[in-house]
Every structure is written in C-alpha cells, then in structure tokens.
Amino acid sequence: MGVSRKILEHDPVNKPSHYRQTDWEAIEIIKKSMTEDEYQGYLRGNIMKYTMRYRYKKQPIEDLRKARWYLEELIKDVLNDERYFKNSQS
C-alpha cells in the first residue's frame, strides 16, 4: 500500500507545484529582478496579504503557513543583509 508520489510532493505552502514548472522557482526569479529593498517589501507585502485574508478563506491554516513562509524568507534575507549589522558594535 504505497502513497502516490504526487501526493507526497504536494506542498502548497513550501513548494507549490504550479511554481515548479521550470528549473527556477518563481521566488528566485522575483528576487533576482528586484533590489534588496524591493524584495524585502515584496516579502512584507505577502506577509500582510496572507495574515489579512486567512479568516475569509476555506483553508485559513494554509494562508497562515504561507505568511509564516514569507516571514521566514524575510528573516533569512535580513540576516544576510549586512546593511542591518554594519553599525552594531556588540
């Protein structure tokens, strides 16, 4: 009794199948097309979008997980952005 590989690969939050039609994920292309400030604004906008609308969706937890995904991406991006750390003398 095996579970279909298609079901195992289905992850609408971390790896939506409709974003994996090429070798590059959409988020990578978006990031490369923007400045750091634009990209961080894009991430913040998506966090806002998903946290504002989860109450009105049939899949509220999925939207909250998407918001968390974008927040984690923003945290990673800020951690790698030396502009936030060049003046700290700890």
DOVEX-886820 format. One record per residue (C-alpha): residue number from 1; residue in three letters; x, y, z. Coordinates in Angstrom, 1 decimal, always signed. Layout:
residues N
+-----+------+--------+--------+--------+
! pos ! code !   east !  north !     up !
+-----+------+--------+--------+--------+
! NUM !  ala !      X !      Y !      Z !
...
+-----+------+--------+--------+--------+
This chain:
residues 90
+-----+------+--------+--------+--------+
! pos ! code !   east !  north !     up !
+-----+------+--------+--------+--------+
!   1 !  met !   +0.0 !   +0.0 !   +0.0 !
!   2 !  gly !   +2.0 !   +2.9 !   -1.2 !
!   3 !  val !   +1.1 !   +6.5 !   -1.3 !
!   4 !  ser !   +1.3 !   +8.2 !   -4.6 !
!   5 !  arg !   +4.5 !  +10.2 !   -5.2 !
!   6 !  lys !   +2.3 !  +13.1 !   -6.4 !
!   7 !  ile !   +0.6 !  +13.3 !   -3.0 !
!   8 !  leu !   +3.9 !  +13.2 !   -1.2 !
!   9 !  glu !   +5.2 !  +16.1 !   -3.4 !
!  10 !  his !   +2.1 !  +18.2 !   -2.9 !
!  11 !  asp !   +3.1 !  +21.1 !   -0.6 !
!  12 !  pro !   +1.0 !  +24.2 !   -1.4 !
!  13 !  val !   +3.0 !  +26.3 !   +1.2 !
!  14 !  asn !   +6.7 !  +25.4 !   +0.7 !
!  15 !  lys !   +6.8 !  +24.1 !   -2.8 !
!  16 !  pro !   +3.5 !  +24.8 !   -4.8 !
!  17 !  ser !   +3.6 !  +22.6 !   -7.9 !
!  18 !  his !   +2.4 !  +25.5 !  -10.1 !
!  19 !  tyr !   +5.6 !  +27.4 !   -9.2 !
!  20 !  arg !   +7.8 !  +24.4 !  -10.1 !
!  21 !  gln !   +7.3 !  +24.2 !  -13.9 !
!  22 !  thr !  +10.9 !  +25.3 !  -14.7 !
!  23 !  asp !  +14.3 !  +24.8 !  -13.2 !
!  24 !  trp !  +14.0 !  +28.1 !  -11.3 !
!  25 !  glu !  +11.4 !  +28.7 !   -8.7 !
!  26 !  ala !   +9.3 !  +31.9 !   -9.1 !
!  27 !  ile !  +10.6 !  +33.3 !   -5.8 !
!  28 !  glu !  +14.2 !  +33.1 !   -7.1 !
!  29 !  ile !  +13.3 !  +34.9 !  -10.3 !
!  30 !  ile !  +11.4 !  +37.6 !   -8.4 !
!  31 !  lys !  +14.3 !  +38.1 !   -6.0 !
!  32 !  lys !  +16.8 !  +38.5 !   -8.9 !
!  33 !  ser !  +14.6 !  +41.1 !  -10.6 !
!  34 !  met !  +14.5 !  +43.4 !   -7.5 !
!  35 !  thr !  +16.8 !  +45.4 !   -5.3 !
!  36 !  glu !  +17.1 !  +44.2 !   -1.7 !
!  37 !  asp !  +14.7 !  +46.9 !   -0.5 !
!  38 !  glu !  +12.1 !  +46.0 !   -3.2 !
!  39 !  tyr !  +12.4 !  +42.3 !   -2.4 !
!  40 !  gln !  +12.0 !  +42.8 !   +1.4 !
!  41 !  gly !   +9.0 !  +45.0 !   +0.6 !
!  42 !  tyr !   +7.6 !  +42.2 !   -1.6 !
!  43 !  leu !   +8.0 !  +39.7 !   +1.3 !
!  44 !  arg !   +6.4 !  +42.1 !   +3.8 !
!  45 !  gly !   +3.5 !  +42.7 !   +1.4 !
!  46 !  asn !   +2.9 !  +38.9 !   +1.1 !
!  47 !  ile !   +3.0 !  +38.5 !   +4.9 !
!  48 !  met !   +0.4 !  +41.2 !   +5.2 !
!  49 !  lys !   -1.8 !  +39.7 !   +2.4 !
!  50 !  tyr !   -1.9 !  +36.2 !   +4.0 !
!  51 !  thr !   -2.4 !  +37.4 !   +7.5 !
!  52 !  met !   -5.2 !  +39.8 !   +6.5 !
!  53 !  arg !   -7.2 !  +37.3 !   +4.5 !
!  54 !  tyr !   -6.9 !  +34.0 !   +6.3 !
!  55 !  arg !  -10.2 !  +34.5 !   +8.2 !
!  56 !  tyr !  -12.1 !  +34.6 !   +4.9 !
!  57 !  lys !  -10.6 !  +31.6 !   +3.2 !
!  58 !  lys !  -11.6 !  +27.9 !   +3.2 !
!  59 !  gln !   -8.0 !  +27.0 !   +4.1 !
!  60 !  pro !   -7.1 !  +29.5 !   +6.9 !
!  61 !  ile !   -4.2 !  +27.5 !   +8.2 !
!  62 !  glu !   -2.7 !  +27.2 !   +4.8 !
!  63 !  asp !   -2.7 !  +31.0 !   +4.4 !
!  64 !  leu !   -1.2 !  +31.4 !   +7.9 !
!  65 !  arg !   +1.6 !  +28.9 !   +6.9 !
!  66 !  lys !   +2.2 !  +30.9 !   +3.8 !
!  67 !  ala !   +2.5 !  +34.1 !   +5.9 !
!  68 !  arg !   +5.0 !  +32.2 !   +8.1 !
!  69 !  trp !   +6.9 !  +31.1 !   +5.0 !
!  70 !  tyr !   +7.3 !  +34.6 !   +3.8 !
!  71 !  leu !   +8.3 !  +35.8 !   +7.3 !
!  72 !  glu !  +11.0 !  +33.1 !   +7.4 !
!  73 !  glu !  +12.2 !  +34.3 !   +4.0 !
!  74 !  leu !  +12.3 !  +37.9 !   +5.2 !
!  75 !  ile !  +14.3 !  +36.8 !   +8.4 !
!  76 !  lys !  +16.8 !  +34.9 !   +6.2 !
!  77 !  asp !  +17.1 !  +37.9 !   +3.9 !
!  78 !  val !  +17.7 !  +40.4 !   +6.7 !
!  79 !  leu !  +20.2 !  +38.1 !   +8.3 !
!  80 !  asn !  +22.2 !  +38.1 !   +5.0 !
!  81 !  asp !  +21.8 !  +41.8 !   +4.5 !
!  82 !  glu !  +24.9 !  +43.5 !   +6.0 !
!  83 !  arg !  +23.2 !  +46.9 !   +6.0 !
!  84 !  tyr !  +21.4 !  +45.9 !   +9.2 !
!  85 !  phe !  +24.5 !  +44.9 !  +11.0 !
!  86 !  lys !  +27.3 !  +47.3 !   +9.9 !
!  87 !  asn !  +26.7 !  +49.8 !  +12.8 !
!  88 !  ser !  +26.2 !  +47.3 !  +15.6 !
!  89 !  gln !  +29.2 !  +47.1 !  +17.9 !
!  90 !  ser !  +28.3 !  +44.2 !  +20.2 !
+-----+------+--------+--------+--------+
